[in-house]
Amino acid sequence: MKNITISLDDAVHLQARIKAAEQDTSVSALVKNYLVQLLNGTNVSGQSEFDRLAAREQLVRNRLFAARKGLRATNNLPREALHDRA
């Protein structure tokens, strides 16, 4: 295991120590967890950004179809507006 040294502003260091105390851990452990998540492409819940966005897309699609709207313009616009025949 390697040790690293980082520089922080006093305010950031204080906030990090408070956050670490709230989570019953150390600032070093917070930084380590952050770096591991960053390198694995995951967030705090262990979900990748791709998976998070895919789940959000599915949620939006489900809401559209539940409201009886689809992803096609013909489902959401009257014919006159679709073809700009005003």
C-alpha positions in Angstrom: 0.0 0.0 0.0 1.3 3.4 -0.9 1.0 6.6 1.1 0.3 9.9 -0.6 0.3 13.5 0.5 -2.3 16.0 -0.6 -2.8 19.7 0.1 -6.2 21.0 1.3 -7.5 24.4 2.3 -8.2 24.6 6.0 -11.9 24.9 5.4 -12.0 21.8 3.2 -9.9 19.8 5.7 -12.3 20.8 8.6 -15.3 19.7 6.5 -13.6 16.5 5.6 -12.8 15.7 9.2 -16.5 16.4 10.2 -17.8 14.2 7.4 -15.4 11.4 8.4 -16.5 11.7 12.0 -20.2 11.5 11.0 -19.4 8.3 9.1 -17.2 6.9 11.9 -14.2 6.7 9.6 -11.0 8.7 8.8 -10.3 11.3 6.1 -7.9 8.9 4.6 -10.6 6.3 4.3 -12.9 8.8 2.7 -10.3 9.7 0.1 -9.5 6.1 -0.6 -13.2 5.2 -1.1 -13.6 8.2 -3.4 -10.7 7.2 -5.5 -11.8 3.6 -5.7 -15.3 4.6 -6.8 -13.8 7.1 -9.3 -11.5 4.5 -10.9 -14.3 1.8 -11.0 -16.7 4.2 -12.6 -19.3 3.8 -9.8 -21.1 6.2 -7.5 -21.7 5.9 -3.8 -24.4 3.3 -4.3 -22.0 1.2 -6.3 -23.9 1.9 -9.6 -22.1 2.8 -12.7 -22.9 6.1 -14.5 -24.2 4.1 -17.5 -26.5 2.0 -15.3 -27.7 5.1 -13.5 -28.6 6.8 -16.8 -30.2 3.6 -18.3 -32.4 3.3 -15.2 -33.4 7.0 -15.5 -34.2 6.6 -19.2 -36.4 3.6 -18.4 -38.2 5.6 -15.7 -38.9 8.4 -18.2 -40.1 6.0 -20.8 -42.4 4.3 -18.3 -43.9 7.7 -17.3 -44.5 8.6 -21.0 -46.2 5.4 -21.8 -48.3 5.5 -18.5 -49.5 8.9 -19.6 -50.3 7.4 -23.0 -47.7 9.4 -24.8 -44.9 7.9 -26.8 -41.6 9.0 -28.2 -43.1 9.8 -31.6 -44.2 13.3 -32.5 -47.5 12.0 -34.0 -48.4 10.7 -30.5 -47.9 14.1 -28.9 -48.8 16.8 -31.5 -52.0 17.4 -33.5 -51.7 16.9 -37.3 -51.8 20.6 -38.0 -48.9 21.4 -35.6 -46.9 18.4 -36.9 -47.1 19.6 -40.5 -47.3 23.3 -39.7 -50.5 23.8 -41.7 -51.7 26.8 -39.8 
